[in-house]
Amino acid sequence: MLWDEFTTLLAGLNGETPLGYLVRIRSEKNRKVRDKFTAQERKIYSEWRSRHSRTVTHSLEEADWALRKIFGMK
């Protein structure tokens, strides 16, 4: 399957499908909407944010290490 076809199929998902439901929760930016999440939805959102945060932190640490190596810093 080509990437364009895949993204088109994903774009057609809504909150009524299991995957669409997770994506909707994980991508919610509105604080007022998140305040109305159920306990399970809060758990899904929190776990995703925690995992995403660790990935970003790890990537930043790798970039920092690479720049220090390039410029001969310790």
Buried (B, 14 or more C-beta within 10 A) or exposed (E): EEEEEEEEEEEEBEEEEEEBBBBBBBEBEEEEEEEEBEEEBEEBBEEBEEEEEEEEEEEEEEEEEEEEEEEEEE
